[in-house]
Amino acid sequence: MITSLLTWLTRHRWPAWLWTFLILLACTWPGKDLPESPITFFDKIVHMGLFGGWTFLWLVAQPKHTGRIIILGLAYGIFLEFYQQWLPFDRSFDWWDIMADSAGVLAGYLSFLIVKRFVPDHRQQV
């Protein structure tokens, strides 16, 4: 089942593009409209998850561009923090968000390496 999902993700890039757009949407949403964090630093966990998923989806879609995807993920996280600073409502720049985004990129990359190591080569089925 995992192999067939990976094969499907390899053939379709729209999930990675959709995830990219959803991150932009989430980071643009006014802060006052977001629910209260159930635990301290919950927003950092969310940032890690968003960027971990982003990295994993793009690496599955384009595994030959690992370095480029990692650099783009880091740049996207940094860009979004500056973008939030420029928004006219209650969003702001946060270095800790950049750290969480970067940790998410690393987690997504490590997840990709684990899947690549332990899941049979899904590209042979393409």
C-alpha positions as CSV (number, residue, x, y, z in Angstrom):
1,M,0.0,0.0,0.0
2,I,2.8,2.4,0.8
3,T,4.5,1.5,-2.4
4,S,1.4,2.3,-4.5
5,L,1.0,5.6,-2.7
6,L,4.6,6.5,-3.4
7,T,4.2,5.5,-7.0
8,W,1.1,7.7,-7.3
9,L,2.9,10.6,-5.6
10,T,5.8,10.2,-8.1
11,R,3.4,10.5,-11.0
12,H,1.4,13.5,-9.6
13,R,3.0,16.7,-8.5
14,W,-0.2,18.5,-7.6
15,P,-0.2,17.2,-4.0
16,A,3.2,19.0,-3.5
17,W,1.9,22.1,-5.1
18,L,-1.3,22.0,-3.1
19,W,0.8,21.6,0.1
20,T,2.9,24.6,-0.9
21,F,-0.2,26.7,-1.3
22,L,-1.7,25.5,2.0
23,I,1.4,26.6,3.8
24,L,1.1,30.0,2.2
25,L,-2.6,30.2,3.2
26,A,-1.9,29.1,6.8
27,C,0.9,31.6,7.2
28,T,-1.3,34.4,5.7
29,W,-4.3,33.7,8.0
30,P,-4.8,36.4,10.6
31,G,-3.4,35.3,13.9
32,K,-6.4,36.5,15.9
33,D,-8.6,34.0,13.9
34,L,-6.4,31.0,14.8
35,P,-7.4,28.8,17.7
36,E,-5.5,29.0,21.0
37,S,-2.5,26.7,21.2
38,P,-3.3,23.7,23.4
39,I,0.4,23.4,24.5
40,T,3.3,25.7,24.7
41,F,5.2,26.0,21.4
42,F,2.4,24.2,19.5
43,D,2.8,26.6,16.6
44,K,6.5,25.5,16.3
45,I,5.3,21.8,16.0
46,V,2.8,22.9,13.3
47,H,5.6,24.7,11.4
48,M,7.8,21.5,11.6
49,G,4.9,19.4,10.4
50,L,4.1,21.7,7.5
51,F,7.6,21.9,6.2
52,G,8.4,18.2,6.9
53,G,5.4,17.3,4.8
54,W,6.4,19.8,2.1
55,T,9.9,18.4,1.9
56,F,8.8,14.8,1.8
57,L,6.2,15.4,-0.9
58,W,8.6,17.3,-3.1
59,L,11.4,14.7,-2.6
60,V,9.1,11.9,-3.6
61,A,8.0,13.9,-6.7
62,Q,11.5,14.9,-7.7
63,P,14.1,12.7,-5.9
64,K,17.0,13.7,-8.2
65,H,16.7,17.3,-7.0
66,T,17.3,16.8,-3.3
67,G,19.7,19.7,-2.7
68,R,17.5,22.1,-4.6
69,I,14.4,21.0,-2.7
70,I,16.1,21.4,0.6
71,I,17.4,24.9,-0.3
72,L,14.0,25.9,-1.6
73,G,12.3,24.7,1.6
74,L,14.7,26.7,3.7
75,A,14.2,29.8,1.5
76,Y,10.4,29.3,1.5
77,G,10.4,29.3,5.3
78,I,12.5,32.4,5.5
79,F,10.5,34.2,2.8
80,L,7.2,33.4,4.6
81,E,8.5,35.0,7.8
82,F,9.4,38.3,6.0
83,Y,6.0,38.0,4.2
84,Q,4.2,37.8,7.5
85,Q,6.0,40.9,8.7
86,W,4.7,42.8,5.7
87,L,1.0,41.8,6.2
88,P,-1.3,44.6,7.4
89,F,-2.7,42.5,10.3
90,D,-1.4,40.6,13.4
91,R,1.3,38.4,11.9
92,S,4.9,39.0,12.6
93,F,8.5,37.8,11.9
94,D,9.7,35.1,14.2
95,W,13.2,33.6,14.1
96,W,11.9,30.6,16.1
97,D,9.5,29.9,13.2
98,I,12.4,29.8,10.8
99,M,14.2,27.3,13.1
100,A,11.0,25.2,13.2
101,D,10.6,25.4,9.4
102,S,14.3,24.3,9.0
103,A,13.8,21.5,11.5
104,G,10.8,20.4,9.5
105,V,12.8,20.4,6.2
106,L,15.4,18.2,7.9
107,A,12.7,15.9,9.3
108,G,11.1,15.6,5.9
109,Y,14.5,14.8,4.3
110,L,15.2,12.1,7.0
111,S,11.7,10.7,6.5
112,F,12.4,10.5,2.8
113,L,15.7,8.7,3.4
114,I,14.0,6.2,5.7
115,V,11.2,5.5,3.2
116,K,13.8,5.2,0.4
117,R,15.8,2.7,2.4
118,F,13.0,0.5,3.7
119,V,10.3,0.6,1.0
120,P,10.9,-1.3,-2.2
121,D,11.8,0.9,-5.2
122,H,8.4,2.3,-6.3
123,R,9.9,3.8,-9.4
124,Q,10.4,0.4,-11.0
125,Q,6.6,0.1,-11.2
126,V,6.3,3.4,-13.2
